[in-house]
Amino acid sequence: MDRNQLTKWFKAPTKMAHKYSLHAVYFCTGCGVIEIPPTITARWDAERFGVIPAATPRHANLFLITGYVSVKTLRAVIRTYEQMPEPKFTVGFGSCPINGGMYWDSYNTINQLDKYIPIDGWIAGCMPRPEAIFVAVTHLWTLIDKDMADGYKRYRKHYAQYRANQEQVLGELEWPPLFQSEREG
Amino acid sequence: MNDSPMNGQLKKKLDSVFRDIETDVSDDGRLTIHATKESVLTVLSLLKDEGWSFLQLVSCVDWIKQDEIEIVYVLSSYVGVEDGPDAKGEPYAKGEPDAKRESILLKTRLPRSEPSVLTAIHVFANAEPYEREIHELFGVHFEGHPRLTPLFLDREYKIPPFRKDFDTEQYVKDVFDSVPPIDEES
């Protein structure tokens, strides 16, 4: 263990534990997911950074959205995000979730993902290299240290707005609201 | 214009059987057939019997200025070298392609207002997903198709999105850009 970080471990043990066990949900959208297999296997070995893919969203706390999100995918993205236990962190990967990228005028691709679910950080580029994922992970550590990776708290707080936006694009959603009380308040 | 022997034969046969089609052999020996929508199925089944037994794809073109929609069937055959005119397996000289190894284009034009054509599933079963896709993206109705249900899209469009008069920029402005950003201050 790094001796310099010992004080951090004593101050906020849960935060440190979250930092070094990021379980990324296996969710493949768009073309960016082609970068994930080399990232998690021997070539770049994401486990050095504590990032391991998790089989189900209920066991994961990191959500990498790896490319363009079509309307149909958005439904799955929201369902997956809502199933993940808190604290959970989302990272938009590539330029398509940021502003649509090359699909900015597509009839079926949503342009800004952060209108529908909260995003903690973005990786720009088309495509970003696997190294960019590690840069993002180290940035995410800093954000967790400073309590700035608070996407899940924002989702709770502004859930009514998020739900309204989701319904505006997807129509009637077939699952009940995640946070009942906050919606009325 | 180059009439390779096989294509010439097939062209003659088609011309003698059908009155309402136009055949055309391009410079590289590829046969293009323009058929009316009534004769599409009979031409398809005749070509299938002649050895073009594989439907590569069904495609669609929106000719907005002519106010027509064109369905394109691309057929090819699995005939190898030994079945062709050159049984020794030597490579063909340029400009003398083996007609059976060329694909055939069968085109038909439909009116743009209510495009409708008989389904080709009974001749080529693999036409099913192509026709479903064309129905969804171009709004062409295929009579006799067992399930013209949505394939890719999740929402309703007033104009099918692959038609030329579908304004994607305006659509994005109306649908996706009108979603407000999350107001974090409130």
Interface residues (C-beta under 8 A of the other chain):
Chain A: S70 V71 K72 R75 G100 W104 D105 S106 Y107 N108 I110 N111 Q112 D114 K115 Y116 P118 R154 H158 Q161 Y162 N165 Q168 V169 L170 G171
Chain B: F152 L153 D154 R155 Y157 P161 F166 T168 E169 Y171 V172 V175 F176 D177 S178 V179 P180 P181 I182 D183 E184 S186
